Amino acid sequence: MPLEAMACGNVMVTTTAFSLVEDGLNGLVRPVDDWQGLAVAMDRVMNDKDLFRKLQSNGYSLAGKFRLEKSCEAFEGALRSIVSSGSRDK
């Protein structure tokens, strides 16, 4: 769900359970059991407009890389490559 949230322009404050969120780049990440750290991170995002905009922009850009159309095009390209290389082997 982090990608869906980022695609909607939301800033992710999460735990290390989500690997797509990079601390300080496209969200804020804290250890799973650090609830105080999560609270501090949420406070930072709410009170630092520059940080919010940076994380929001980077998260939105990351989510765009996983759009359905792009994923389908990449999958189609991979299949075409497999099919064309297989036909040369015969």
N, C-alpha and C positions, 0 to 999 in steps of 0.2 A: 503493500500500500504506500510506501514512501514515494514511489514514482508518480502515482496518481495524485498524491498530495502536492508534490513539486509541480506537476503539470498544471495544477490549479493555482499556482502562485503561493502556496503555503510554505513556510519555512519549517524544516524538520529539526526538532529537538528530540533526540532518541537515544537509545542505548546501543551498545556494541553488537546487539543482536542483528542489526541491519547493516549489511556490508556496502551498500551503494552510497550511503551517506558518509562523506569525508569531513571530519571535524575541522571547522573553520573555513572550508571551501564551499560546500553546498548545504551545510547544516551544522548543528552542534551535537557531539556524541559524548556520552558519559558511560561509565561502566554500569552493567545491569543492576547492581545492588546499590548504586550511589544516588539515592533519591534526593539528597540535599544538593548534589551537583546538578541534577536535572532541574531542580527549582532555580538554582543560580543561573543556569543556562537559559531557562525560559525568561527570567528577569532581564538578562542581558539583551535577548532578542527584542523584548518589548520596549526596552528603554534606549537602545542604540539604533537609531534609524539608519545610519550608514551600514552597520553590520547587517541589519534586517534586509536592506536593499541588495547588498552583495550576496548574501546567502540565497535570497529569493531569485535573483537573476541567474546565479550559477545552478541552482536547483532546477529552474525552468529549462535552462539550456541542456542539462543532463537528461531530463525527462524527454525532451524533444528527440534525442538520439534513439529512443526506444518506441517511437510512434509506430503504430500498426503498419502503416504503409511502408516505412523504412524496413521494418522487420520482414515483411512479406517480400519486398524487393530483394533483400539479402538472401532469404531462403530460396526464392526462385532462381537467383543467380547461382547459388550453390548446387541446386538440383540440375540446372542446365550444364554446369561444369561437369558434374558426375556423369550425366547422360552422354555428353559429347566425348568425354575421355573413355567411357565404356564402349562407345561405338567404334573407336579407333582400335581397340584391342581385338576386335573380331576379324 
